[in-house]
Amino acid sequence: MAGNALHPRPNLPVTRGGHPHRACRRAGMILLVVLVTVALLALGALTFAELMLAEREGTEIYGRLSQARAAAASGMEAARFLTSLDEDALAENGGWFDNPTWFAGVTVREETDPRSTAYYSVISPGGQDYSTSSGVRYGLENESAKLNVNSLLLADQYVENGGRQLLMALPGMTEDVADAIMDWIDADDEPREFGAEVDYYASLSPAYAPKNGPLETVEELLLIRGVTPELLFGGDRNRNGMIDANETVPEELSALGIADTTAYRGWAAYLTLFSMELNVRPDGSAKININQDDLEDLYNRSEAELGSQVATFIIGYRQNGPYDGTEELQPLEETALPDFTRPSRATFSTVLDLIDARVRMQVEGAEEPVVVGPLWSTSQPGILRVALPLIMANLTATPSQVIPGRININLAPPSILYGIPGLDASVADAIIDFRPTDPINLDDEQYRYETWLLADGLVTLDEMKALMPFITCGGNVFKGQVVGYLGSGIPAVRHEVMIDATVRPARVLFWRDMSQLGRGFDADVLSGSATSAGLGLPEF
């Protein structure tokens, strides 16, 4: 039966062939497609949400990394500003050597969440022997405490194989490697006695040519025959200036004279490419060049600073040179003036030529030349101790206001001191024993100048003159590791920066990002013992 009113028969769709079930199957397929589509859309939405979360996390990480970079840049700027100050202002602000107030965990940007607060620290190896691991200090390294590779050729101009002699004092150095380094930086292709030039490097695979010029980075030494990463960097693989618990060097280095391989930081700790010093007065004004051409101007400037007797004596030396005869000495009157019509015939090789010097000169009002001097004598050490700082602070025998490559004897590690041409090992030992422990707050003005060796009787006058091209107590190029970081310790950015304070204001001479080697220091080391709400650095 077709059905009745009480139980009506459902109206099933009828296909062309009269089979209603085919339409049901088609409707089921549509439902399945819809369900799959909805699932795919949901999956896409989930994937999009996850991507957006990852993008947000990436943006947040980038923002935090940018904060750390900005904090590191602030640390570099603080170091540049501090080294731009004159000597008195620098001392008043704690100096560059060890200054936690300026360089230890300094707050750059404070946030309500301490983990997001940005800091910087400026860190250098602790102690005066920069070659070994001895902790850290919050300050800068004076590059004049190191051996300037690019100035080694200057040593050859004063002493035969002087550059080799300086290099040979480094732990593990050999004559073959020392001469190969000298050949790498000299301009010719003629190999030295134990060196290597283009013929050797052309035989390598791949072949290359020696630089025959100054180095650009210390790492370039690895291209030189015989220089290995172990010799250059020792155990300090992350280049943080310390030997960490997981850092060691091969024990075979002990066969090269390196006694403590567990603390050896390699030649890189001893070497620099940038050491320079200002040849100016403590207040930054130009020194009096006692070799200048205008003798009358020389007299006027010398008289204003050192008095008429000294000024007259300097002009007499320039006009006649030193006197080695036997004529009796005459007193040089305060009112005596040189004869400016006489030309200059001699020059000073160093300002120390004034010590123990006598001069036969013509002065106004005298019929015959008179022999005068010495103004300062090594036989009177008390007077010499007073005179030497005065001479060194005000006079110079070179017109250059910047002198490259000399070694700071107050700061250099023993190995560098032992290699200085003309410096006896016993004198080097005495320097280590008697030099000041604080290079900033000097109790004795003598220690501002290398001539304290002469004043203290460690060397003779002739020995002091021979040492002058190699040694100093100054230096105006500084290096430090600047770490910018957030309170959580992550992320952190580490830069190595070189600051040139031979110009005013000081400039960043060289910097590079070392973050790929890790943060380098534990959080407690970075925080140090002092924090600040900011130093309010002025703009130049």
C-alpha positions as CSV (number, residue, x, y, z in Angstrom):
1,M,0.0,0.0,0.0
2,A,1.1,3.5,-0.7
3,G,0.4,4.5,3.0
4,N,-2.4,6.1,4.9
5,A,-3.1,9.3,6.6
6,L,-1.8,8.1,10.0
7,H,1.5,6.9,8.6
8,P,2.3,8.9,5.6
9,R,5.1,7.5,3.4
10,P,8.1,9.8,3.2
11,N,8.7,11.7,0.0
12,L,12.1,10.3,-1.1
13,P,13.8,12.1,-3.9
14,V,13.5,10.1,-7.1
15,T,16.3,10.0,-9.5
16,R,15.9,9.7,-13.3
17,G,16.2,6.0,-13.0
18,G,13.8,5.9,-10.1
19,H,16.5,5.1,-7.4
20,P,16.3,7.5,-4.4
21,H,19.4,6.1,-2.6
22,R,21.8,7.6,-5.2
23,A,20.8,11.1,-4.1
24,C,21.5,10.2,-0.5
25,R,25.0,9.1,-1.4
26,R,25.6,12.3,-3.2
27,A,24.4,14.3,-0.2
28,G,26.7,12.3,2.1
29,M,29.7,13.0,-0.2
30,I,29.0,16.7,0.0
31,L,28.9,16.5,3.8
32,L,32.2,14.7,3.9
33,V,33.8,17.4,1.6
34,V,32.4,20.1,3.9
35,L,33.8,18.3,7.0
36,V,37.3,17.9,5.3
37,T,37.2,21.5,4.2
38,V,36.3,22.7,7.7
39,A,39.1,20.5,9.2
40,L,41.7,21.9,6.7
41,L,40.6,25.4,7.5
42,A,40.9,24.7,11.2
43,L,44.3,23.2,10.7
44,G,45.3,26.2,8.6
45,A,44.0,28.6,11.2
46,L,46.0,26.7,13.9
47,T,49.1,26.8,11.7
48,F,48.6,30.5,11.1
49,A,48.2,31.1,14.9
50,E,51.4,29.2,15.6
51,L,53.2,31.1,13.0
52,M,51.9,34.4,14.5
53,L,53.0,33.2,17.9
54,A,56.5,32.4,16.5
55,E,56.6,35.7,14.8
56,R,55.7,37.4,18.0
57,E,58.3,35.5,19.9
58,G,60.8,36.3,17.2
59,T,59.9,40.0,17.3
60,E,60.2,40.0,21.1
61,I,63.6,38.2,20.9
62,Y,64.8,40.7,18.2
63,G,63.6,43.6,20.4
64,R,65.5,42.2,23.4
65,L,68.6,41.6,21.2
66,S,68.3,45.2,20.0
67,Q,68.2,46.4,23.6
68,A,71.4,44.4,24.3
69,R,73.1,45.8,21.3
70,A,72.1,49.3,22.3
71,A,73.5,48.6,25.8
72,A,76.8,47.5,24.3
73,A,76.9,50.6,22.2
74,S,76.4,52.6,25.3
75,G,79.3,50.9,27.0
76,M,81.5,51.7,24.0
77,E,80.4,55.3,24.1
78,A,81.1,55.5,27.9
79,A,84.6,54.2,27.3
80,R,85.2,56.6,24.5
81,F,84.0,59.5,26.5
82,L,86.1,58.7,29.6
83,T,89.3,58.3,27.6
84,S,88.6,61.7,26.0
85,L,89.0,63.5,29.3
86,D,92.2,65.3,30.2
87,E,94.5,63.6,32.8
88,D,93.0,65.5,35.8
89,A,89.4,64.8,34.9
90,L,90.2,61.2,34.0
91,A,91.7,60.7,37.5
92,E,88.7,62.4,39.2
93,N,86.4,60.0,37.4
94,G,88.3,56.9,38.5
95,G,90.5,56.4,35.4
96,W,90.4,53.8,32.7
97,F,92.3,50.9,34.4
98,D,89.9,49.6,37.0
99,N,86.7,51.6,37.4
100,P,83.6,49.6,38.5
101,T,81.5,52.7,38.8
102,W,81.8,53.4,35.1
103,F,82.2,49.9,33.8
104,A,80.6,47.2,36.0
105,G,76.9,46.4,35.5
106,V,75.9,49.9,34.6
107,T,72.2,50.4,34.1
108,V,71.3,51.7,30.7
109,R,67.5,51.3,30.6
110,E,65.6,50.4,33.7
111,E,62.3,48.4,33.4
112,T,59.7,47.4,36.0
113,D,60.6,43.8,35.3
114,P,64.3,43.4,36.4
115,R,64.8,40.7,33.8
116,S,64.2,43.3,31.1
117,T,66.5,46.0,32.4
118,A,69.5,46.6,30.1
119,Y,73.0,46.8,31.4
120,Y,76.6,47.0,30.1
121,S,80.0,46.0,31.5
122,V,83.4,46.8,30.1
123,I,85.9,44.0,31.1
124,S,89.6,43.4,30.7
125,P,92.0,40.7,32.0
126,G,92.9,41.3,35.6
127,G,96.4,42.0,36.9
128,Q,99.3,43.4,35.1
129,D,100.5,40.2,33.4
130,Y,98.0,40.2,30.6
131,S,99.3,36.9,29.2
132,T,97.8,34.6,31.8
133,S,94.4,34.1,33.3
134,S,94.2,36.1,36.6
135,G,90.5,37.1,36.8
136,V,89.0,40.3,35.4
137,R,88.8,44.0,36.1
138,Y,86.3,46.5,35.0
139,G,88.3,48.8,32.8
140,L,90.4,48.9,29.6
141,E,93.8,47.6,28.4
142,N,96.5,50.1,27.4
143,E,97.7,48.8,24.1
144,S,101.1,50.3,24.7
145,A,101.6,47.5,27.3
146,K,101.8,45.1,24.4
147,L,104.1,44.5,21.4
148,N,103.0,46.4,18.3
149,V,103.6,44.0,15.4
150,N,103.2,46.7,12.8
151,S,106.0,48.7,14.5
152,L,108.6,45.9,14.6
153,L,110.3,47.2,11.5
154,L,111.1,50.4,13.4
155,A,113.1,48.4,15.9
156,D,115.4,47.2,13.0
157,Q,116.3,50.8,12.4
158,Y,117.8,51.2,15.8
159,V,119.2,47.7,16.5
160,E,120.2,45.0,14.1
161,N,117.4,42.3,14.1
162,G,115.6,44.4,16.8
163,G,112.2,43.2,15.6
164,R,113.3,39.5,15.9
165,Q,114.7,40.2,19.4
166,L,111.4,41.7,20.6
167,L,109.5,38.7,19.2
168,M,111.8,36.1,20.7
169,A,110.8,37.0,24.2
170,L,107.3,35.6,23.6
171,P,106.6,32.1,25.1
172,G,107.2,29.4,22.5
173,M,108.6,31.8,19.9
174,T,111.3,30.4,17.6
175,E,113.7,32.2,15.2
176,D,112.0,30.6,12.2
177,V,108.6,32.0,13.2
178,A,110.0,35.4,14.3
179,D,111.8,36.0,11.0
180,A,108.7,34.7,9.1
181,I,106.6,37.4,10.8
182,M,109.2,40.0,10.0
183,D,109.2,38.9,6.3
184,W,105.4,39.0,6.2
185,I,105.2,42.7,7.2
186,D,108.4,44.0,5.4
187,A,108.0,45.4,1.9
188,D,110.6,43.2,0.1
189,D,110.5,39.6,-1.2
190,E,114.0,38.8,0.2
191,P,113.7,36.2,3.0
192,R,115.6,36.8,6.2
193,E,118.0,34.4,7.7
194,F,115.3,32.1,9.1
195,G,112.3,33.7,7.3
196,A,109.9,32.9,4.5
197,E,108.8,35.0,1.6
198,V,106.7,34.5,-1.6
199,D,108.5,31.4,-2.8
200,Y,107.4,29.5,0.3
201,Y,103.8,30.6,0.2
202,A,103.5,30.1,-3.5
203,S,104.4,26.4,-2.9
204,L,101.4,25.9,-0.7
205,S,98.0,24.6,-1.8
206,P,96.2,26.9,-2.1
207,A,99.0,29.3,-2.8
208,Y,99.0,32.9,-1.6
209,A,101.4,35.8,-1.3
210,P,102.7,37.4,1.9
211,K,101.2,40.7,3.0
212,N,104.4,42.7,2.7
213,G,102.7,45.4,4.7
214,P,101.0,46.1,8.0
215,L,98.6,43.6,9.5
216,E,94.9,44.5,9.8
217,T,93.9,41.9,12.5
218,V,96.0,39.8,14.8
219,E,94.3,36.7,13.3
220,E,96.1,37.4,10.1
221,L,99.2,35.9,11.8
222,L,97.7,32.5,11.3
223,L,98.6,32.8,7.6
224,I,102.3,33.0,8.5
225,R,104.5,29.9,8.5
226,G,104.7,28.3,11.9
227,V,101.9,30.2,13.6
228,T,99.2,27.9,14.9
229,P,95.9,28.6,16.7
230,E,97.3,27.0,19.9
231,L,100.3,29.4,19.9
232,L,98.2,32.4,19.0
233,F,95.3,31.9,21.3
234,G,96.4,29.3,23.8
235,G,93.4,27.9,25.7
236,D,91.3,31.0,25.4
237,R,89.0,29.7,22.7
238,N,86.1,32.1,23.4
239,R,88.5,35.1,23.6
240,N,87.2,36.4,26.9
241,G,90.6,37.0,28.4
242,M,90.3,34.1,30.8
243,I,90.9,30.4,30.8
244,D,87.6,28.8,31.5
245,A,87.1,25.4,33.1
246,N,86.6,23.7,29.8
247,E,89.5,25.4,28.0
248,T,92.9,23.8,27.7
249,V,95.8,23.7,25.3
250,P,97.9,20.8,24.2
251,E,100.5,19.7,26.7
252,E,103.1,19.6,23.9
253,L,103.3,23.4,24.1
254,S,105.3,23.0,27.4
255,A,108.1,21.7,25.2
256,L,108.3,25.2,23.7
257,G,109.0,26.8,27.0
258,I,105.3,27.4,28.1
259,A,105.3,26.2,31.6
260,D,101.7,26.6,32.6
261,T,99.5,25.6,29.6
262,T,96.4,25.7,31.8
263,A,96.6,29.5,32.0
264,Y,98.3,30.3,28.7
265,R,96.3,32.8,26.6
266,G,98.6,32.8,23.6
267,W,100.5,35.4,21.7
268,A,97.4,37.4,21.1
269,A,97.5,38.5,24.7
270,Y,100.9,40.1,24.1
271,L,100.4,41.6,20.7
272,T,98.6,44.6,19.3
273,L,98.5,46.5,16.0
274,F,97.4,49.9,17.3
275,S,99.6,51.2,20.1
276,M,100.3,54.9,20.0
277,E,100.9,57.7,22.5
278,L,100.5,61.5,22.5
279,N,103.6,63.5,22.5
280,V,102.1,66.6,24.2
281,R,102.1,68.3,27.6
282,P,99.9,66.9,30.4
283,D,97.3,69.7,29.7
284,G,97.2,68.6,26.0
285,S,99.1,71.6,24.6
286,A,102.0,71.1,22.2
287,K,105.5,70.5,23.6
288,I,108.4,72.8,22.7
289,N,110.3,71.2,19.8
290,I,114.0,71.9,20.6
291,N,114.9,71.1,17.0
292,Q,112.6,73.7,15.4
293,D,114.2,76.0,12.8
294,D,113.3,79.4,14.3
295,L,115.8,79.8,17.1
296,E,114.4,83.1,18.4
297,D,111.0,81.6,18.8
298,L,112.5,78.5,20.4
299,Y,114.2,80.8,22.9
300,N,111.1,82.7,23.7
301,R,109.0,79.6,24.3
302,S,111.7,77.9,26.3
303,E,112.3,81.0,28.4
304,A,108.6,81.3,29.2
305,E,108.5,77.7,30.6
306,L,112.0,77.0,31.9
307,G,113.7,80.3,32.4
308,S,116.4,82.3,30.5
309,Q,119.4,80.1,31.5
310,V,117.8,77.0,30.1
311,A,116.6,78.8,27.0
312,T,120.0,80.3,26.3
313,F,121.7,76.9,26.8
314,I,119.4,75.3,24.3
315,I,120.2,77.9,21.7
316,G,123.9,77.6,22.4
317,Y,123.7,73.8,21.8
318,R,121.8,74.3,18.6
319,Q,124.3,76.8,17.3
320,N,127.5,74.9,18.3
321,G,126.7,71.4,19.4
322,P,128.1,69.8,22.6
323,Y,131.6,70.8,23.8
324,D,134.1,68.0,24.6
325,G,137.2,70.2,25.2
326,T,139.1,71.1,28.3
327,E,138.4,74.8,28.6
328,E,137.3,76.0,32.1
329,L,133.6,76.3,32.6
330,Q,132.0,79.8,33.1
331,P,128.8,80.5,34.9
332,L,125.9,81.4,32.7
333,E,124.4,84.7,33.8
334,E,120.7,85.0,34.2
335,T,120.7,88.0,31.9
336,A,122.9,86.4,29.2
337,L,121.3,86.2,25.8
338,P,122.4,84.2,22.8
339,D,123.5,85.7,19.6
340,F,120.6,85.0,17.3
341,T,122.5,86.1,14.2
342,R,124.4,82.8,14.4
343,P,122.8,79.9,12.4
344,S,121.8,76.5,13.8
345,R,124.5,73.8,13.2
346,A,123.4,71.0,15.5
347,T,120.2,69.1,16.5
348,F,119.3,67.1,19.5
349,S,118.8,63.4,19.1
350,T,116.8,63.3,22.3
351,V,115.9,65.7,25.0
352,L,118.3,63.8,27.2
353,D,121.2,65.3,25.3
354,L,120.7,68.2,27.7
355,I,121.9,66.1,30.6
356,D,125.6,66.3,31.4
357,A,126.0,68.6,28.3
358,R,128.4,71.5,28.0
359,V,128.3,74.1,25.3
360,R,130.9,76.6,24.0
361,M,128.8,79.6,22.8
362,Q,128.8,83.3,22.1
363,V,126.6,85.4,24.3
364,E,125.7,89.0,24.0
365,G,128.2,91.4,25.7
366,A,131.1,88.9,25.7
367,E,134.1,89.3,23.5
368,E,135.0,85.6,23.4
369,P,132.9,82.5,23.5
370,V,132.4,80.9,26.9
371,V,131.9,77.3,28.0
372,V,128.8,76.8,30.0
373,G,127.0,73.8,31.6
374,P,126.0,71.3,32.5
375,L,122.6,72.5,33.6
376,W,121.7,69.1,34.9
377,S,124.1,66.4,35.8
378,T,123.9,62.7,36.6
379,S,126.3,63.3,39.4
380,Q,123.5,65.2,41.1
381,P,120.7,62.7,41.3
382,G,118.5,64.9,43.6
383,I,118.5,67.7,41.1
384,L,118.0,65.3,38.2
385,R,114.9,63.8,39.8
386,V,113.4,67.3,39.9
387,A,114.5,68.2,36.4
388,L,113.6,65.1,34.4
389,P,109.8,65.3,34.8
390,L,110.1,69.0,33.9
391,I,112.1,68.3,30.8
392,M,110.0,65.3,29.7
393,A,106.7,67.2,30.2
394,N,107.7,70.3,28.2
395,L,110.3,69.5,25.6
396,T,110.6,67.1,22.7
397,A,113.1,66.5,19.9
398,T,110.5,65.5,17.3
399,P,107.7,67.5,15.7
400,S,105.4,64.5,15.7
401,Q,102.5,64.8,18.2
402,V,101.9,61.0,18.0
403,I,104.5,58.3,18.6
404,P,103.7,54.7,17.6
405,G,104.8,51.4,19.0
406,R,106.7,52.1,22.2
407,I,106.2,49.8,25.1
408,N,104.8,51.0,28.4
409,I,107.3,49.7,31.0
410,N,104.8,50.4,33.9
411,L,102.3,47.9,32.4
412,A,104.1,45.4,30.1
413,P,104.3,41.8,31.2
414,P,107.7,40.4,31.9
415,S,108.0,38.5,28.6
416,I,107.8,41.7,26.6
417,L,110.2,43.6,28.9
418,Y,112.8,40.9,28.5
419,G,112.7,41.3,24.8
420,I,113.4,45.1,24.7
421,P,116.7,45.7,22.9
422,G,119.3,47.2,25.3
423,L,117.3,46.4,28.4
424,D,119.2,44.0,30.6
425,A,117.2,41.2,32.3
426,S,118.2,42.4,35.7
427,V,116.9,45.8,34.9
428,A,113.6,44.2,33.7
429,D,113.4,42.4,37.0
430,A,113.9,45.7,38.8
431,I,111.2,47.4,36.7
432,I,108.8,44.7,37.7
433,D,109.7,45.1,41.4
434,F,109.6,48.9,41.6
435,R,107.0,50.1,39.1
436,P,103.8,51.5,40.4
437,T,100.9,49.1,41.0
438,D,98.3,51.8,40.1
439,P,99.0,53.3,36.6
440,I,96.5,56.1,37.2
441,N,97.0,57.5,40.7
442,L,100.8,58.0,40.7
443,D,102.3,59.1,44.0
444,D,105.6,60.1,42.2
445,E,105.6,62.3,39.1
446,Q,108.7,60.4,38.0
447,Y,106.6,57.4,36.9
448,R,104.8,59.4,34.3
449,Y,107.9,59.2,32.2
450,E,110.3,56.4,31.2
451,T,113.2,58.4,32.5
452,W,112.4,57.1,36.1
453,L,114.8,54.3,35.2
454,L,117.6,57.0,35.0
455,A,116.4,58.9,38.0
456,D,116.4,55.7,40.1
457,G,119.8,54.7,38.9
458,L,118.6,51.5,37.1
459,V,120.4,52.5,33.9
460,T,123.1,54.9,32.8
461,L,122.5,58.0,30.7
462,D,123.8,56.4,27.6
463,E,121.6,53.3,28.2
464,M,118.6,55.5,28.8
465,K,119.2,57.3,25.5
466,A,119.4,53.9,23.7
467,L,116.2,52.7,25.3
468,M,114.2,55.9,24.4
469,P,113.0,54.7,21.0
470,F,111.5,51.5,22.6
471,I,109.9,52.4,25.9
472,T,107.4,54.8,27.4
473,C,105.2,55.2,30.4
474,G,102.3,56.5,28.3
475,G,99.9,55.2,25.7
476,N,96.6,56.5,24.3
477,V,95.0,53.6,22.6
478,F,92.8,51.4,24.7
479,K,91.0,48.0,24.3
480,G,88.1,46.4,26.1
481,Q,85.4,43.8,25.8
482,V,82.0,45.5,26.1
483,V,79.0,43.2,27.0
484,G,75.5,44.5,26.7
485,Y,72.9,42.3,28.4
486,L,69.5,42.2,30.0
487,G,68.8,41.3,33.6
488,S,67.8,37.8,32.7
489,G,71.2,37.3,31.2
490,I,69.7,36.5,27.8
491,P,70.3,37.8,25.2
492,A,73.8,39.2,25.5
493,V,76.0,41.0,22.9
494,R,79.8,41.1,23.3
495,H,82.0,43.5,21.3
496,E,85.7,44.0,21.2
497,V,86.5,47.7,20.9
498,M,89.7,49.7,20.3
499,I,89.6,53.4,21.2
500,D,92.1,56.0,19.9
501,A,92.6,58.8,22.4
502,T,95.4,60.4,20.5
503,V,92.6,62.7,19.1
504,R,90.1,64.8,21.0
505,P,87.4,63.7,21.4
506,A,88.6,60.0,21.3
507,R,87.3,57.9,18.5
508,V,86.5,54.2,18.0
509,L,89.4,53.0,16.0
510,F,88.2,49.4,15.5
511,W,85.5,47.2,16.8
512,R,84.0,43.8,16.1
513,D,81.1,41.6,17.3
514,M,82.3,38.6,19.2
515,S,78.8,37.4,20.2
516,Q,79.2,34.3,18.1
517,L,81.7,33.1,20.7
518,G,79.2,33.4,23.5
519,R,78.6,35.9,26.3
520,G,82.0,35.1,27.7
521,F,81.3,35.9,31.3
522,D,79.0,34.6,34.1
523,A,76.2,36.9,35.2
524,D,77.9,37.5,38.6
525,V,81.1,38.6,36.8
526,L,79.1,40.9,34.5
527,S,77.2,42.6,37.3
528,G,80.4,43.4,39.3
529,S,80.2,45.3,42.5
530,A,78.6,48.6,41.4
531,T,75.5,49.6,39.5
532,S,74.2,53.0,38.3
533,A,71.0,54.5,37.2
534,G,72.9,56.0,34.3
535,L,75.9,58.4,33.9
536,G,74.2,61.1,31.9
537,L,77.0,61.3,29.3
538,P,77.1,64.7,27.5
539,E,77.4,65.0,23.8
540,F,80.6,66.2,22.2
